[in-house]
Amino acid sequence: MILEPIPPKVLAVRRIHSAHPSVLASYGADPGRHSALGLVTCDQDDPTYVALDEATKHAPVDVVYARSLYAGSAHASGRLSGEILGVLAGPGPDEVEEGLRALLRCLEHDACFYRADERGEIAVFPHVVSSLGTYLSKEAGLPQGSSMAYLVAPPIEATIGMDAALKAAAVTAARVFPPPTETNFAAAWLSGELDACKAAAIAFAEAVVEVGRRPRER
């Protein structure tokens, strides 16, 4: 099975080198520890969550804000809004810049959705994070450095896929996001050893493709 990647589009990247304390506080930063912010918008939310976590592994930064926008990038509030706003906070501009570089590398070379059908109408995110950073480990309730299968698809495809993934490998559900999420998808974070997470992601993707090929059982 070969899935065609859908490269994420980074729509805006901006820095605030010395943010006002009220701005820092309103986005969850600590004005006592943070002074600089890095803001990113992208047309794919889940790859951006992975990329934000990647930033924490390469720079002394915190993910202080990360939210998907309702109904997805096709219904964005403006041409730069995309599907998510992510905000990194750090003690200074250099740390934030280092985190942004890691984030952008991840979106360019690693994390993306894939087309799961010939017409490109079904998208799937069967991603494996080999070592969780500070952000996703906290969100998933897992130890930092552990492996996780980050699985996303439309509602029925994701449900069938999650069941297949859990049966295919020695993984457990760290968190499940039933439909509808803000973007009307569904998702699951499955934890286990790295090889098990990879096997679960493959089973998930295969199930999503199979549902697309045969949406009605006879």
Contacts in CASP RR format, 6 or more apart in sequence:
PFRMAT RR
TARGET T0000
AUTHOR 0000-0000-0000
METHOD contacts of the structure
MODEL  1
MILEPIPPKVLAVRRIHSAHPSVLASYGADPGRHSALGLVTCDQDDPTYV
ALDEATKHAPVDVVYARSLYAGSAHASGRLSGEILGVLAGPGPDEVEEGL
RALLRCLEHDACFYRADERGEIAVFPHVVSSLGTYLSKEAGLPQGSSMAY
LVAPPIEATIGMDAALKAAAVTAARVFPPPTETNFAAAWLSGELDACKAA
AIAFAEAVVEVGRRPRER
1 202 0 8 1.000
1 205 0 8 1.000
1 206 0 8 1.000
1 209 0 8 1.000
3 114 0 8 1.000
3 115 0 8 1.000
3 116 0 8 1.000
3 124 0 8 1.000
3 126 0 8 1.000
3 205 0 8 1.000
3 209 0 8 1.000
4 114 0 8 1.000
4 115 0 8 1.000
5 112 0 8 1.000
5 113 0 8 1.000
5 114 0 8 1.000
5 115 0 8 1.000
6 44 0 8 1.000
6 112 0 8 1.000
6 113 0 8 1.000
6 114 0 8 1.000
6 115 0 8 1.000
6 123 0 8 1.000
7 108 0 8 1.000
7 112 0 8 1.000
8 42 0 8 1.000
8 43 0 8 1.000
8 44 0 8 1.000
8 47 0 8 1.000
8 48 0 8 1.000
8 107 0 8 1.000
8 111 0 8 1.000
8 112 0 8 1.000
8 113 0 8 1.000
9 42 0 8 1.000
9 43 0 8 1.000
9 44 0 8 1.000
10 40 0 8 1.000
10 41 0 8 1.000
10 42 0 8 1.000
10 104 0 8 1.000
10 107 0 8 1.000
11 41 0 8 1.000
11 42 0 8 1.000
11 43 0 8 1.000
11 79 0 8 1.000
11 80 0 8 1.000
11 81 0 8 1.000
11 82 0 8 1.000
12 39 0 8 1.000
12 40 0 8 1.000
12 41 0 8 1.000
12 80 0 8 1.000
13 38 0 8 1.000
13 39 0 8 1.000
13 40 0 8 1.000
13 100 0 8 1.000
13 104 0 8 1.000
14 38 0 8 1.000
14 39 0 8 1.000
15 36 0 8 1.000
15 37 0 8 1.000
15 38 0 8 1.000
15 39 0 8 1.000
15 93 0 8 1.000
15 96 0 8 1.000
15 97 0 8 1.000
15 100 0 8 1.000
16 23 0 8 1.000
16 36 0 8 1.000
16 37 0 8 1.000
16 38 0 8 1.000
16 39 0 8 1.000
17 35 0 8 1.000
17 36 0 8 1.000
17 92 0 8 1.000
17 93 0 8 1.000
18 35 0 8 1.000
18 36 0 8 1.000
19 29 0 8 1.000
19 34 0 8 1.000
19 35 0 8 1.000
19 36 0 8 1.000
19 37 0 8 1.000
21 31 0 8 1.000
23 37 0 8 1.000
24 30 0 8 1.000
24 31 0 8 1.000
24 34 0 8 1.000
24 35 0 8 1.000
24 37 0 8 1.000
24 89 0 8 1.000
25 31 0 8 1.000
27 37 0 8 1.000
27 64 0 8 1.000
27 65 0 8 1.000
27 87 0 8 1.000
27 89 0 8 1.000
28 64 0 8 1.000
28 65 0 8 1.000
28 89 0 8 1.000
29 37 0 8 1.000
29 62 0 8 1.000
29 64 0 8 1.000
29 87 0 8 1.000
29 89 0 8 1.000
29 90 0 8 1.000
30 89 0 8 1.000
33 90 0 8 1.000
33 91 0 8 1.000
34 62 0 8 1.000
34 64 0 8 1.000
34 89 0 8 1.000
34 90 0 8 1.000
34 91 0 8 1.000
34 92 0 8 1.000
35 90 0 8 1.000
35 91 0 8 1.000
35 92 0 8 1.000
36 89 0 8 1.000
36 90 0 8 1.000
36 91 0 8 1.000
36 92 0 8 1.000
36 93 0 8 1.000
36 95 0 8 1.000
36 96 0 8 1.000
37 64 0 8 1.000
37 87 0 8 1.000
37 88 0 8 1.000
37 89 0 8 1.000
37 90 0 8 1.000
37 96 0 8 1.000
38 87 0 8 1.000
38 88 0 8 1.000
38 89 0 8 1.000
38 96 0 8 1.000
38 100 0 8 1.000
39 85 0 8 1.000
39 86 0 8 1.000
39 87 0 8 1.000
39 88 0 8 1.000
40 48 0 8 1.000
40 52 0 8 1.000
40 85 0 8 1.000
40 86 0 8 1.000
40 87 0 8 1.000
40 88 0 8 1.000
40 100 0 8 1.000
40 103 0 8 1.000
41 80 0 8 1.000
41 81 0 8 1.000
41 82 0 8 1.000
41 84 0 8 1.000
41 85 0 8 1.000
41 86 0 8 1.000
42 48 0 8 1.000
42 82 0 8 1.000
42 83 0 8 1.000
42 84 0 8 1.000
42 107 0 8 1.000
43 73 0 8 1.000
43 82 0 8 1.000
43 83 0 8 1.000
44 73 0 8 1.000
44 83 0 8 1.000
44 84 0 8 1.000
44 112 0 8 1.000
44 113 0 8 1.000
45 68 0 8 1.000
45 69 0 8 1.000
45 72 0 8 1.000
45 83 0 8 1.000
45 84 0 8 1.000
45 182 0 8 1.000
45 183 0 8 1.000
46 111 0 8 1.000
46 113 0 8 1.000
46 125 0 8 1.000
46 127 0 8 1.000
46 150 0 8 1.000
46 152 0 8 1.000
46 187 0 8 1.000
47 106 0 8 1.000
47 107 0 8 1.000
47 111 0 8 1.000
47 112 0 8 1.000
47 113 0 8 1.000
47 125 0 8 1.000
47 127 0 8 1.000
48 66 0 8 1.000
48 83 0 8 1.000
48 84 0 8 1.000
48 86 0 8 1.000
48 103 0 8 1.000
48 107 0 8 1.000
48 111 0 8 1.000
49 66 0 8 1.000
49 84 0 8 1.000
49 135 0 8 1.000
49 136 0 8 1.000
49 150 0 8 1.000
50 106 0 8 1.000
50 110 0 8 1.000
50 111 0 8 1.000
50 127 0 8 1.000
50 129 0 8 1.000
50 136 0 8 1.000
50 150 0 8 1.000
51 102 0 8 1.000
51 103 0 8 1.000
51 104 0 8 1.000
51 106 0 8 1.000
51 107 0 8 1.000
51 110 0 8 1.000
51 111 0 8 1.000
52 63 0 8 1.000
52 66 0 8 1.000
52 86 0 8 1.000
52 88 0 8 1.000
52 103 0 8 1.000
52 135 0 8 1.000
53 63 0 8 1.000
53 129 0 8 1.000
53 132 0 8 1.000
53 133 0 8 1.000
53 134 0 8 1.000
53 135 0 8 1.000
53 136 0 8 1.000
53 137 0 8 1.000
54 102 0 8 1.000
54 103 0 8 1.000
54 105 0 8 1.000
54 106 0 8 1.000
54 110 0 8 1.000
54 111 0 8 1.000
54 133 0 8 1.000
55 61 0 8 1.000
55 63 0 8 1.000
55 88 0 8 1.000
55 99 0 8 1.000
55 100 0 8 1.000
55 102 0 8 1.000
55 103 0 8 1.000
55 106 0 8 1.000
56 62 0 8 1.000
56 63 0 8 1.000
56 99 0 8 1.000
56 133 0 8 1.000
56 134 0 8 1.000
56 135 0 8 1.000
57 102 0 8 1.000
57 131 0 8 1.000
57 133 0 8 1.000
58 98 0 8 1.000
58 99 0 8 1.000
58 101 0 8 1.000
58 102 0 8 1.000
59 95 0 8 1.000
59 96 0 8 1.000
59 98 0 8 1.000
59 99 0 8 1.000
59 102 0 8 1.000
60 90 0 8 1.000
60 91 0 8 1.000
60 95 0 8 1.000
61 88 0 8 1.000
61 89 0 8 1.000
61 90 0 8 1.000
61 95 0 8 1.000
61 96 0 8 1.000
61 98 0 8 1.000
61 99 0 8 1.000
62 88 0 8 1.000
62 89 0 8 1.000
62 90 0 8 1.000
62 134 0 8 1.000
62 135 0 8 1.000
63 86 0 8 1.000
63 87 0 8 1.000
63 88 0 8 1.000
63 134 0 8 1.000
63 135 0 8 1.000
64 87 0 8 1.000
64 88 0 8 1.000
64 89 0 8 1.000
65 85 0 8 1.000
65 86 0 8 1.000
65 87 0 8 1.000
66 84 0 8 1.000
66 85 0 8 1.000
66 86 0 8 1.000
66 87 0 8 1.000
66 135 0 8 1.000
67 84 0 8 1.000
67 85 0 8 1.000
67 86 0 8 1.000
67 182 0 8 1.000
68 83 0 8 1.000
68 84 0 8 1.000
68 181 0 8 1.000
68 182 0 8 1.000
68 183 0 8 1.000
69 76 0 8 1.000
69 77 0 8 1.000
69 81 0 8 1.000
69 82 0 8 1.000
69 83 0 8 1.000
69 84 0 8 1.000
69 85 0 8 1.000
69 182 0 8 1.000
69 183 0 8 1.000
70 182 0 8 1.000
70 183 0 8 1.000
71 182 0 8 1.000
71 183 0 8 1.000
71 184 0 8 1.000
72 82 0 8 1.000
72 83 0 8 1.000
72 182 0 8 1.000
72 183 0 8 1.000
72 184 0 8 1.000
73 81 0 8 1.000
73 82 0 8 1.000
73 83 0 8 1.000
76 82 0 8 1.000
76 83 0 8 1.000
83 183 0 8 1.000
88 96 0 8 1.000
88 99 0 8 1.000
88 100 0 8 1.000
88 103 0 8 1.000
89 96 0 8 1.000
90 96 0 8 1.000
111 127 0 8 1.000
112 125 0 8 1.000
113 123 0 8 1.000
113 124 0 8 1.000
113 125 0 8 1.000
113 152 0 8 1.000
114 123 0 8 1.000
114 124 0 8 1.000
114 125 0 8 1.000
114 126 0 8 1.000
114 205 0 8 1.000
115 122 0 8 1.000
115 123 0 8 1.000
116 122 0 8 1.000
116 123 0 8 1.000
116 124 0 8 1.000
116 153 0 8 1.000
116 157 0 8 1.000
116 205 0 8 1.000
116 208 0 8 1.000
116 209 0 8 1.000
116 212 0 8 1.000
117 209 0 8 1.000
117 212 0 8 1.000
117 213 0 8 1.000
122 153 0 8 1.000
122 154 0 8 1.000
122 157 0 8 1.000
122 208 0 8 1.000
122 212 0 8 1.000
123 153 0 8 1.000
123 154 0 8 1.000
124 152 0 8 1.000
124 153 0 8 1.000
124 157 0 8 1.000
124 204 0 8 1.000
124 205 0 8 1.000
124 208 0 8 1.000
124 209 0 8 1.000
125 150 0 8 1.000
125 151 0 8 1.000
125 152 0 8 1.000
125 153 0 8 1.000
125 187 0 8 1.000
126 149 0 8 1.000
126 151 0 8 1.000
126 201 0 8 1.000
126 202 0 8 1.000
126 204 0 8 1.000
126 205 0 8 1.000
126 208 0 8 1.000
127 149 0 8 1.000
127 150 0 8 1.000
127 151 0 8 1.000
127 201 0 8 1.000
128 147 0 8 1.000
128 148 0 8 1.000
128 149 0 8 1.000
128 150 0 8 1.000
128 194 0 8 1.000
128 197 0 8 1.000
128 198 0 8 1.000
128 201 0 8 1.000
129 136 0 8 1.000
129 147 0 8 1.000
129 148 0 8 1.000
129 149 0 8 1.000
129 150 0 8 1.000
130 147 0 8 1.000
130 194 0 8 1.000
131 145 0 8 1.000
131 146 0 8 1.000
131 147 0 8 1.000
132 140 0 8 1.000
132 142 0 8 1.000
132 143 0 8 1.000
132 144 0 8 1.000
132 145 0 8 1.000
132 146 0 8 1.000
132 147 0 8 1.000
132 148 0 8 1.000
133 144 0 8 1.000
133 145 0 8 1.000
134 144 0 8 1.000
136 142 0 8 1.000
136 148 0 8 1.000
136 150 0 8 1.000
136 189 0 8 1.000
137 143 0 8 1.000
137 144 0 8 1.000
137 145 0 8 1.000
137 146 0 8 1.000
139 175 0 8 1.000
140 148 0 8 1.000
140 174 0 8 1.000
140 175 0 8 1.000
140 189 0 8 1.000
140 191 0 8 1.000
141 174 0 8 1.000
141 175 0 8 1.000
142 148 0 8 1.000
142 174 0 8 1.000
142 191 0 8 1.000
146 191 0 8 1.000
146 192 0 8 1.000
147 191 0 8 1.000
147 192 0 8 1.000
147 193 0 8 1.000
147 194 0 8 1.000
147 196 0 8 1.000
147 197 0 8 1.000
148 174 0 8 1.000
148 189 0 8 1.000
148 190 0 8 1.000
148 191 0 8 1.000
148 192 0 8 1.000
148 197 0 8 1.000
149 165 0 8 1.000
149 171 0 8 1.000
149 188 0 8 1.000
149 189 0 8 1.000
149 190 0 8 1.000
149 191 0 8 1.000
149 197 0 8 1.000
149 198 0 8 1.000
149 200 0 8 1.000
149 201 0 8 1.000
149 204 0 8 1.000
150 187 0 8 1.000
150 189 0 8 1.000
151 158 0 8 1.000
151 161 0 8 1.000
151 162 0 8 1.000
151 165 0 8 1.000
151 187 0 8 1.000
151 188 0 8 1.000
151 189 0 8 1.000
151 190 0 8 1.000
151 200 0 8 1.000
151 201 0 8 1.000
151 204 0 8 1.000
152 158 0 8 1.000
152 185 0 8 1.000
152 186 0 8 1.000
152 187 0 8 1.000
153 161 0 8 1.000
153 185 0 8 1.000
153 186 0 8 1.000
153 187 0 8 1.000
153 204 0 8 1.000
153 208 0 8 1.000
154 179 0 8 1.000
154 184 0 8 1.000
154 185 0 8 1.000
154 186 0 8 1.000
155 179 0 8 1.000
155 180 0 8 1.000
155 184 0 8 1.000
155 185 0 8 1.000
155 186 0 8 1.000
156 211 0 8 1.000
156 215 0 8 1.000
157 207 0 8 1.000
157 208 0 8 1.000
157 211 0 8 1.000
157 212 0 8 1.000
158 179 0 8 1.000
158 185 0 8 1.000
158 186 0 8 1.000
158 187 0 8 1.000
158 188 0 8 1.000
158 208 0 8 1.000
159 179 0 8 1.000
159 186 0 8 1.000
160 207 0 8 1.000
160 208 0 8 1.000
160 210 0 8 1.000
160 211 0 8 1.000
161 203 0 8 1.000
161 204 0 8 1.000
161 207 0 8 1.000
161 208 0 8 1.000
161 211 0 8 1.000
162 173 0 8 1.000
162 176 0 8 1.000
162 186 0 8 1.000
162 188 0 8 1.000
162 190 0 8 1.000
162 204 0 8 1.000
163 207 0 8 1.000
164 203 0 8 1.000
164 204 0 8 1.000
164 206 0 8 1.000
164 207 0 8 1.000
165 171 0 8 1.000
165 188 0 8 1.000
165 190 0 8 1.000
165 200 0 8 1.000
165 201 0 8 1.000
165 203 0 8 1.000
165 204 0 8 1.000
165 207 0 8 1.000
166 172 0 8 1.000
166 173 0 8 1.000
166 190 0 8 1.000
166 200 0 8 1.000
167 203 0 8 1.000
168 199 0 8 1.000
168 200 0 8 1.000
168 202 0 8 1.000
168 203 0 8 1.000
169 192 0 8 1.000
169 195 0 8 1.000
169 196 0 8 1.000
169 197 0 8 1.000
169 199 0 8 1.000
169 200 0 8 1.000
169 203 0 8 1.000
170 192 0 8 1.000
170 193 0 8 1.000
170 196 0 8 1.000
171 190 0 8 1.000
171 191 0 8 1.000
171 192 0 8 1.000
171 196 0 8 1.000
171 197 0 8 1.000
171 200 0 8 1.000
172 190 0 8 1.000
172 191 0 8 1.000
172 192 0 8 1.000
173 188 0 8 1.000
173 189 0 8 1.000
173 190 0 8 1.000
173 191 0 8 1.000
174 189 0 8 1.000
174 190 0 8 1.000
174 191 0 8 1.000
175 188 0 8 1.000
175 189 0 8 1.000
176 187 0 8 1.000
176 188 0 8 1.000
176 189 0 8 1.000
177 186 0 8 1.000
177 187 0 8 1.000
177 188 0 8 1.000
178 186 0 8 1.000
179 185 0 8 1.000
179 186 0 8 1.000
180 186 0 8 1.000
181 187 0 8 1.000
190 197 0 8 1.000
190 200 0 8 1.000
191 197 0 8 1.000
END
